[in-house]
Amino acid sequence: MRARRLIAAASVAALGVLSLTACGRMSPDVAAYVGDRTYSVARVDEVYDDAQSRFADAVRQQAAEAGAVPTADQLRSAVTRQDVVNLLVSIDLGKRIVAERGLSVTDQFTPEQLAPELRMPPQAEYAQLWGEWVDISMALNQKLPPAELSDESVMAVYHAIAKAGGVQPGLTVAQVRQLFGDGGFVRSAAALSAAMEEQADKVDLSVNPRFTPLGVPSFVNRGQELIFYALPYVEASSPVTEVSTPEPAVTPAEQNGAVAP
């Protein structure tokens, strides 16, 4: 199944991410503490190394079939350790919310369906984690009441998408609102954000400074292409200022078709 809209698998307000020292939990070998769960740096490395290895193998195989030799850069996936931490923490928090609310999660997205867009073999755990997270976030989006649509939430989502090259940067609030239409996906994103922020407070979330700012994995449908991005958890009082604006990646002529609201 392909996404037909901006998927509201992104948070807009802050999760109030704590440093490891905030709760006396300060092991440099730990990437994140989520309640009673500990995600080690070794666990993050495991997922990351597996993704890089499987990606490189797939590239080598495709190159061999074409009689070519890939370069070192071509053998390296764009996946980062930060991406892995974002997924692990978001899945954990999302599962806790699902359990508390007695919701059911439907298996709608498989690694095989997401793999081509992720540019990652479906056997990679990274692709499997993405499939799990999309199902969880969609289950929550369908049940959480939509939040109020604010300029801050609209621009937070917009800047995150622009940073990933999914839409032309530099637009005004009015232009973004026009581009996003009724902004239903932003309302859903804000609602999910509030639920995740509440859950993070409950479990006393702590994240190694090495992996901050934390981000919620998300993706946007641009035509037949999925643009994957992460919306950073930023201070609720200023949900836009910590999101940088990249250089233009979409021409003005492409602007109206860049995002499917």
C-alpha positions as a Markdown table, in Angstrom:
| # | Residue | x | y | z |
|---|---|---|---|---|
| 1 | Met | 0.0 | 0.0 | 0.0 |
| 2 | Arg | 1.3 | 3.5 | -0.8 |
| 3 | Ala | 0.6 | 6.5 | 1.2 |
| 4 | Arg | -1.8 | 8.8 | -0.5 |
| 5 | Arg | -1.4 | 11.7 | 1.8 |
| 6 | Leu | 1.1 | 13.2 | 4.2 |
| 7 | Ile | 1.2 | 10.6 | 6.9 |
| 8 | Ala | 0.8 | 12.1 | 10.3 |
| 9 | Ala | 3.5 | 10.0 | 11.9 |
| 10 | Ala | 5.3 | 13.1 | 13.1 |
| 11 | Ser | 5.1 | 15.1 | 16.3 |
| 12 | Val | 4.9 | 18.8 | 16.4 |
| 13 | Ala | 5.3 | 19.8 | 20.1 |
| 14 | Ala | 8.1 | 18.9 | 22.4 |
| 15 | Leu | 8.5 | 15.6 | 24.1 |
| 16 | Gly | 10.6 | 17.3 | 26.7 |
| 17 | Val | 13.5 | 15.0 | 26.0 |
| 18 | Leu | 15.8 | 14.6 | 29.0 |
| 19 | Ser | 19.5 | 14.2 | 29.1 |
| 20 | Leu | 20.9 | 11.0 | 30.7 |
| 21 | Thr | 22.0 | 13.0 | 33.7 |
| 22 | Ala | 18.5 | 14.2 | 34.4 |
| 23 | Cys | 17.5 | 11.0 | 36.2 |
| 24 | Gly | 20.9 | 9.8 | 37.3 |
| 25 | Arg | 21.0 | 7.5 | 34.2 |
| 26 | Met | 24.2 | 8.4 | 32.5 |
| 27 | Ser | 25.9 | 5.4 | 31.0 |
| 28 | Pro | 27.6 | 6.3 | 27.7 |
| 29 | Asp | 26.8 | 2.8 | 26.5 |
| 30 | Val | 23.1 | 3.6 | 26.5 |
| 31 | Ala | 21.4 | 5.4 | 23.7 |
| 32 | Ala | 18.0 | 5.8 | 25.4 |
| 33 | Tyr | 16.0 | 4.8 | 28.5 |
| 34 | Val | 12.3 | 4.4 | 27.8 |
| 35 | Gly | 10.6 | 3.5 | 31.1 |
| 36 | Asp | 12.0 | 0.1 | 32.1 |
| 37 | Arg | 13.5 | -0.5 | 28.7 |
| 38 | Thr | 17.1 | 0.3 | 27.8 |
| 39 | Tyr | 18.3 | 0.7 | 24.3 |
| 40 | Ser | 22.1 | 0.3 | 24.2 |
| 41 | Val | 24.4 | 2.0 | 21.7 |
| 42 | Ala | 25.4 | -1.6 | 20.7 |
| 43 | Arg | 21.8 | -2.3 | 19.8 |
| 44 | Val | 21.7 | 0.9 | 17.6 |
| 45 | Asp | 25.0 | -0.2 | 16.0 |
| 46 | Glu | 23.6 | -3.6 | 15.3 |
| 47 | Val | 20.6 | -2.2 | 13.3 |
| 48 | Tyr | 22.8 | 0.4 | 11.6 |
| 49 | Asp | 25.6 | -2.1 | 10.6 |
| 50 | Asp | 23.0 | -4.6 | 9.3 |
| 51 | Ala | 21.4 | -1.8 | 7.2 |
| 52 | Gln | 24.7 | -0.7 | 5.8 |
| 53 | Ser | 25.8 | -4.3 | 5.0 |
| 54 | Arg | 22.6 | -5.4 | 3.3 |
| 55 | Phe | 22.4 | -2.2 | 1.3 |
| 56 | Ala | 26.0 | -2.6 | 0.1 |
| 57 | Asp | 25.4 | -6.2 | -0.9 |
| 58 | Ala | 22.3 | -5.2 | -2.8 |
| 59 | Val | 24.2 | -2.5 | -4.6 |
| 60 | Arg | 27.0 | -4.8 | -5.5 |
| 61 | Gln | 24.6 | -7.4 | -6.9 |
| 62 | Gln | 22.8 | -4.8 | -9.1 |
| 63 | Ala | 26.2 | -3.4 | -10.3 |
| 64 | Ala | 27.5 | -6.9 | -11.1 |
| 65 | Glu | 24.3 | -7.6 | -13.2 |
| 66 | Ala | 25.0 | -4.4 | -15.1 |
| 67 | Gly | 28.7 | -5.1 | -15.5 |
| 68 | Ala | 29.7 | -2.1 | -13.3 |
| 69 | Val | 31.8 | -1.6 | -10.2 |
| 70 | Pro | 30.2 | 0.6 | -7.5 |
| 71 | Thr | 32.1 | 3.3 | -5.7 |
| 72 | Ala | 32.6 | 3.5 | -2.0 |
| 73 | Asp | 30.0 | 6.2 | -1.8 |
| 74 | Gln | 27.5 | 4.2 | -3.7 |
| 75 | Leu | 27.9 | 1.3 | -1.2 |
| 76 | Arg | 26.9 | 3.5 | 1.7 |
| 77 | Ser | 23.2 | 3.9 | 2.6 |
| 78 | Ala | 21.9 | 7.3 | 3.8 |
| 79 | Val | 20.6 | 5.7 | 7.0 |
| 80 | Thr | 22.2 | 7.1 | 10.2 |
| 81 | Arg | 22.4 | 5.9 | 13.7 |
| 82 | Gln | 20.1 | 8.8 | 14.6 |
| 83 | Asp | 17.5 | 7.3 | 12.3 |
| 84 | Val | 17.7 | 4.0 | 14.2 |
| 85 | Val | 17.3 | 5.7 | 17.6 |
| 86 | Asn | 14.3 | 7.7 | 16.3 |
| 87 | Leu | 12.7 | 4.4 | 15.2 |
| 88 | Leu | 13.4 | 2.4 | 18.4 |
| 89 | Val | 12.1 | 5.2 | 20.7 |
| 90 | Ser | 9.1 | 6.0 | 18.7 |
| 91 | Ile | 8.0 | 2.4 | 18.4 |
| 92 | Asp | 8.4 | 1.9 | 22.1 |
| 93 | Leu | 6.4 | 5.0 | 23.0 |
| 94 | Gly | 3.8 | 4.2 | 20.3 |
| 95 | Lys | 3.3 | 0.6 | 21.6 |
| 96 | Arg | 2.7 | 1.9 | 25.1 |
| 97 | Ile | 0.0 | 4.3 | 23.9 |
| 98 | Val | -1.6 | 1.6 | 21.9 |
| 99 | Ala | -1.7 | -0.7 | 24.9 |
| 100 | Glu | -3.1 | 1.9 | 27.3 |
| 101 | Arg | -5.9 | 2.8 | 24.9 |
| 102 | Gly | -6.7 | -0.8 | 24.0 |
| 103 | Leu | -6.2 | -0.2 | 20.3 |
| 104 | Ser | -5.4 | -2.8 | 17.7 |
| 105 | Val | -2.6 | -2.4 | 15.1 |
| 106 | Thr | -3.3 | -3.7 | 11.6 |
| 107 | Asp | -0.5 | -4.9 | 9.5 |
| 108 | Gln | -0.9 | -2.6 | 6.5 |
| 109 | Phe | 2.7 | -1.8 | 5.5 |
| 110 | Thr | 5.3 | -4.6 | 5.1 |
| 111 | Pro | 9.0 | -4.2 | 4.7 |
| 112 | Glu | 8.7 | -5.5 | 1.2 |
| 113 | Gln | 6.3 | -2.6 | 0.4 |
| 114 | Leu | 8.5 | 0.0 | 2.0 |
| 115 | Ala | 11.9 | -1.3 | 0.9 |
| 116 | Pro | 12.0 | 0.2 | -2.6 |
| 117 | Glu | 11.2 | 3.6 | -1.2 |
| 118 | Leu | 13.7 | 3.2 | 1.7 |
| 119 | Arg | 16.3 | 2.0 | -0.7 |
| 120 | Met | 16.9 | -0.9 | 1.7 |
| 121 | Pro | 16.5 | -4.6 | 1.3 |
| 122 | Pro | 13.3 | -5.8 | 3.1 |
| 123 | Gln | 15.5 | -8.3 | 5.1 |
| 124 | Ala | 17.2 | -5.5 | 6.8 |
| 125 | Glu | 15.9 | -4.9 | 10.4 |
| 126 | Tyr | 15.8 | -1.2 | 9.6 |
| 127 | Ala | 13.1 | -1.8 | 7.0 |
| 128 | Gln | 11.3 | -4.1 | 9.4 |
| 129 | Leu | 11.3 | -1.4 | 12.1 |
| 130 | Trp | 9.9 | 1.1 | 9.6 |
| 131 | Gly | 7.0 | -1.2 | 8.7 |
| 132 | Glu | 6.2 | -1.7 | 12.4 |
| 133 | Trp | 6.3 | 2.0 | 13.1 |
| 134 | Val | 4.1 | 3.0 | 10.2 |
| 135 | Asp | 1.4 | 0.5 | 11.3 |
| 136 | Ile | 1.6 | 1.8 | 14.9 |
| 137 | Ser | 1.5 | 5.5 | 13.9 |
| 138 | Met | -1.4 | 4.9 | 11.5 |
| 139 | Ala | -3.4 | 3.1 | 14.2 |
| 140 | Leu | -2.9 | 6.0 | 16.6 |
| 141 | Asn | -3.7 | 8.6 | 13.9 |
| 142 | Gln | -7.0 | 6.9 | 13.2 |
| 143 | Lys | -8.1 | 7.1 | 16.9 |
| 144 | Leu | -6.7 | 10.3 | 18.3 |
| 145 | Pro | -8.9 | 13.3 | 18.0 |
| 146 | Pro | -7.4 | 16.0 | 15.7 |
| 147 | Ala | -5.7 | 18.9 | 17.4 |
| 148 | Glu | -6.1 | 22.6 | 16.7 |
| 149 | Leu | -4.3 | 23.7 | 13.6 |
| 150 | Ser | -1.7 | 26.4 | 14.5 |
| 151 | Asp | 0.9 | 28.3 | 12.4 |
| 152 | Glu | 3.6 | 26.7 | 14.6 |
| 153 | Ser | 2.5 | 23.1 | 13.9 |
| 154 | Val | 2.0 | 23.8 | 10.2 |
| 155 | Met | 5.5 | 25.3 | 9.8 |
| 156 | Ala | 7.1 | 22.7 | 12.0 |
| 157 | Val | 5.9 | 19.9 | 9.6 |
| 158 | Tyr | 6.7 | 22.0 | 6.6 |
| 159 | His | 10.3 | 22.8 | 7.6 |
| 160 | Ala | 10.9 | 19.1 | 8.4 |
| 161 | Ile | 9.7 | 18.1 | 5.0 |
| 162 | Ala | 11.7 | 20.8 | 3.3 |
| 163 | Lys | 14.8 | 19.7 | 5.1 |
| 164 | Ala | 14.4 | 16.3 | 3.5 |
| 165 | Gly | 14.0 | 17.9 | 0.1 |
| 166 | Gly | 10.3 | 17.0 | -0.2 |
| 167 | Val | 9.0 | 20.5 | -0.8 |
| 168 | Gln | 10.4 | 24.0 | -1.8 |
| 169 | Pro | 11.8 | 25.8 | 1.2 |
| 170 | Gly | 11.4 | 29.5 | 2.0 |
| 171 | Leu | 7.6 | 29.7 | 1.8 |
| 172 | Thr | 5.5 | 31.9 | 4.1 |
| 173 | Val | 2.9 | 30.6 | 6.5 |
| 174 | Ala | 0.2 | 31.7 | 4.1 |
| 175 | Gln | 1.8 | 29.8 | 1.2 |
| 176 | Val | 2.3 | 26.7 | 3.3 |
| 177 | Arg | -1.3 | 26.7 | 4.4 |
| 178 | Gln | -2.4 | 27.0 | 0.8 |
| 179 | Leu | -0.1 | 24.2 | -0.1 |
| 180 | Phe | -1.3 | 21.9 | 2.7 |
| 181 | Gly | -4.9 | 22.5 | 2.0 |
| 182 | Asp | -7.2 | 21.8 | 5.0 |
| 183 | Gly | -4.1 | 20.7 | 6.9 |
| 184 | Gly | -5.8 | 17.6 | 8.3 |
| 185 | Phe | -2.5 | 15.7 | 8.4 |
| 186 | Val | -1.0 | 18.5 | 10.6 |
| 187 | Arg | -3.9 | 18.2 | 13.0 |
| 188 | Ser | -3.3 | 14.5 | 13.3 |
| 189 | Ala | 0.4 | 15.1 | 13.8 |
| 190 | Ala | -0.2 | 17.5 | 16.6 |
| 191 | Ala | -2.6 | 15.0 | 18.3 |
| 192 | Leu | 0.0 | 12.3 | 18.0 |
| 193 | Ser | 2.6 | 14.6 | 19.4 |
| 194 | Ala | 0.5 | 15.4 | 22.5 |
| 195 | Ala | -0.1 | 11.7 | 23.1 |
| 196 | Met | 3.6 | 10.8 | 22.7 |
| 197 | Glu | 4.7 | 13.8 | 24.9 |
| 198 | Glu | 2.4 | 12.6 | 27.7 |
| 199 | Gln | 3.7 | 9.0 | 27.4 |
| 200 | Ala | 7.3 | 10.3 | 27.4 |
| 201 | Asp | 6.6 | 12.1 | 30.7 |
| 202 | Lys | 5.1 | 8.9 | 32.2 |
| 203 | Val | 8.0 | 6.7 | 31.4 |
| 204 | Asp | 10.6 | 9.4 | 32.2 |
| 205 | Leu | 12.3 | 9.3 | 28.8 |
| 206 | Ser | 16.0 | 9.9 | 28.7 |
| 207 | Val | 18.2 | 10.1 | 25.6 |
| 208 | Asn | 21.9 | 10.2 | 25.3 |
| 209 | Pro | 23.0 | 13.7 | 24.1 |
| 210 | Arg | 24.8 | 12.0 | 21.3 |
| 211 | Phe | 21.3 | 11.2 | 19.8 |
| 212 | Thr | 19.6 | 14.5 | 20.2 |
| 213 | Pro | 17.6 | 16.1 | 18.9 |
| 214 | Leu | 15.3 | 13.1 | 18.8 |
| 215 | Gly | 12.9 | 12.9 | 15.8 |
| 216 | Val | 9.7 | 11.1 | 14.9 |
| 217 | Pro | 10.1 | 9.0 | 11.7 |
| 218 | Ser | 7.7 | 10.1 | 9.0 |
| 219 | Phe | 7.2 | 10.2 | 5.3 |
| 220 | Val | 5.4 | 12.2 | 2.6 |
| 221 | Asn | 4.0 | 11.2 | -0.7 |
| 222 | Arg | 5.3 | 13.3 | -3.6 |
| 223 | Gly | 3.7 | 11.9 | -6.7 |
| 224 | Gln | 4.8 | 8.3 | -6.9 |
| 225 | Glu | 7.8 | 8.8 | -4.5 |
| 226 | Leu | 7.9 | 8.6 | -0.8 |
| 227 | Ile | 10.1 | 11.2 | 1.0 |
| 228 | Phe | 11.3 | 10.0 | 4.4 |
| 229 | Tyr | 12.1 | 12.5 | 7.0 |
| 230 | Ala | 12.2 | 13.1 | 10.8 |
| 231 | Leu | 10.6 | 16.0 | 12.6 |
| 232 | Pro | 12.8 | 16.9 | 15.6 |
| 233 | Tyr | 11.3 | 17.1 | 19.0 |
| 234 | Val | 11.8 | 20.8 | 19.8 |
| 235 | Glu | 10.8 | 23.1 | 22.6 |
| 236 | Ala | 7.0 | 23.6 | 22.8 |
| 237 | Ser | 7.5 | 27.3 | 23.2 |
| 238 | Ser | 9.3 | 27.5 | 19.8 |
| 239 | Pro | 8.5 | 24.5 | 17.7 |
| 240 | Val | 10.0 | 26.0 | 14.5 |
| 241 | Thr | 13.2 | 27.8 | 15.4 |
| 242 | Glu | 15.4 | 24.7 | 15.9 |
| 243 | Val | 14.5 | 23.3 | 12.5 |
| 244 | Ser | 16.9 | 24.5 | 9.8 |
| 245 | Thr | 15.9 | 25.4 | 6.3 |
| 246 | Pro | 17.9 | 23.7 | 3.5 |
| 247 | Glu | 18.8 | 25.0 | 0.1 |
| 248 | Pro | 16.0 | 24.7 | -2.5 |
| 249 | Ala | 15.5 | 21.2 | -3.8 |
| 250 | Val | 12.2 | 21.7 | -5.7 |
| 251 | Thr | 11.7 | 24.2 | -8.4 |
| 252 | Pro | 8.8 | 26.7 | -8.2 |
| 253 | Ala | 7.2 | 24.9 | -11.2 |
| 254 | Glu | 7.2 | 21.7 | -9.1 |
| 255 | Gln | 5.9 | 23.3 | -6.0 |
| 256 | Asn | 2.2 | 22.7 | -6.4 |
| 257 | Gly | 2.8 | 19.0 | -7.1 |
| 258 | Ala | 5.4 | 18.5 | -4.4 |
| 259 | Val | 3.1 | 17.7 | -1.6 |
| 260 | Ala | -0.2 | 15.9 | -1.7 |
| 261 | Pro | -2.4 | 17.4 | 1.1 |
